[in-house]
């Protein structure tokens, strides 16, 4: 069993650590954090770079990350208004573990694809 210093247990559905794992394990979160690891970005840039994400899902993801203290939203009072997103200090601590997961997926995509095909043929 994994426990947090406060005695939390992420295997329990109502544990706050479960909600954190749900957030950082979300596919859009992984991709947004990856892009913001390169520096600040506007909504339109994030949407362009995260192919397949809808405007609604990107908005929800950014709001949730902001609420969790992982992303900072800055509104620049210009005409037109410019809004940028950046990782907070807490968000930057996710860069290394998420980068490792992304690299793992790149390193193992061929083997996993082959396993999926073999499994599907056997069904």
C-alpha positions in Angstrom: 0.0 0.0 0.0 1.2 3.5 -0.9 0.6 6.2 1.8 1.3 9.9 1.8 2.9 11.7 4.7 -0.5 12.7 5.8 -1.7 9.1 5.8 -3.5 9.3 2.5 -4.1 6.2 0.4 -4.4 6.7 -3.4 -6.1 3.4 -3.7 -9.1 4.7 -1.8 -11.7 6.4 -4.1 -12.3 9.3 -1.8 -8.6 10.1 -1.0 -7.4 13.5 -2.3 -4.3 11.9 -3.7 -6.5 9.9 -6.1 -7.9 13.1 -7.5 -4.3 14.3 -8.0 -3.4 11.1 -9.8 -6.5 11.4 -11.9 -5.5 14.9 -13.0 -1.8 14.2 -13.8 -2.8 10.9 -15.5 -5.2 12.6 -17.9 -4.0 12.5 -21.5 -4.7 16.2 -22.1 -2.8 17.2 -18.9 0.3 15.2 -20.0 0.3 16.9 -23.4 -0.4 20.4 -22.0 2.4 20.1 -19.4 4.7 18.9 -22.1 4.0 21.9 -24.3 4.3 24.4 -21.4 7.6 22.8 -20.6 8.9 24.6 -23.6 7.7 27.9 -22.2 4.6 30.1 -22.0 1.9 29.5 -24.6 -1.3 31.1 -25.7 -4.6 29.1 -25.9 -4.5 29.1 -29.7 -0.9 27.7 -29.7 -1.9 24.9 -27.2 -4.9 24.0 -29.3 -2.8 23.9 -32.5 -0.1 21.7 -31.0 -2.4 19.3 -29.1 -4.0 17.8 -32.1 -7.4 16.3 -31.4 -8.3 18.3 -28.3 -11.5 20.2 -28.5 -11.8 23.8 -27.4 -14.0 22.7 -24.5 -11.6 20.0 -23.3 -8.6 22.3 -23.5 -10.5 25.0 -21.6 -11.5 22.5 -18.9 -8.0 21.1 -18.7 -6.4 24.5 -18.3 -8.9 25.6 -15.7 -8.4 22.4 -13.7 -4.6 22.8 -13.9 -4.9 26.4 -12.8 -7.1 25.4 -9.9 -4.6 22.8 -8.8 -1.8 25.4 -8.9 0.1 23.7 -11.7 -0.6 26.3 -14.4 -0.7 30.1 -14.2 -3.0 32.1 -16.4 -1.8 35.6 -17.2 -4.0 38.2 -18.9 -2.1 41.0 -20.6 -4.3 44.2 -20.8 -3.7 44.8 -24.5 -6.0 45.3 -27.4 -6.8 42.6 -28.2 -6.4 41.0 -24.8 -3.6 38.5 -24.7 -3.8 35.5 -22.4 -0.8 33.2 -21.7 -0.4 30.0 -19.8 2.7 28.9 -18.0 3.8 26.3 -15.6 4.0 27.2 -11.9 6.9 26.0 -9.7 4.6 23.0 -8.8 3.8 22.4 -12.4 7.5 22.4 -13.3 8.1 19.5 -10.8 5.9 17.3 -13.1 8.1 17.9 -16.2 10.6 15.1 -15.5 8.2 12.3 -14.5 5.8 13.2 -17.4 8.7 13.4 -19.9 9.8 10.0 -18.7 6.3 8.6 -19.4 6.3 10.2 -22.9 9.7 8.7 -23.7 8.6 5.3 -22.4 5.6 5.4 -24.8 7.9 6.3 -27.7 10.4 3.6 -26.8 7.7 0.9 -26.5 5.1 1.8 -29.1 6.3 -0.8 -31.6 6.2 -3.6 -29.1 2.9 -2.6 -27.7 1.4 -2.3 -31.3 2.7 -5.8 -32.1 1.2 -7.2 -28.9 -2.2 -5.5 -29.7 -2.2 -7.0 -33.2 -1.3 -10.5 -31.9 -4.0 -10.2 -29.3 -6.6 -9.1 -31.8 -5.7 -11.9 -34.2 -6.1 -14.4 -31.4 -9.7 -13.3 -30.6 
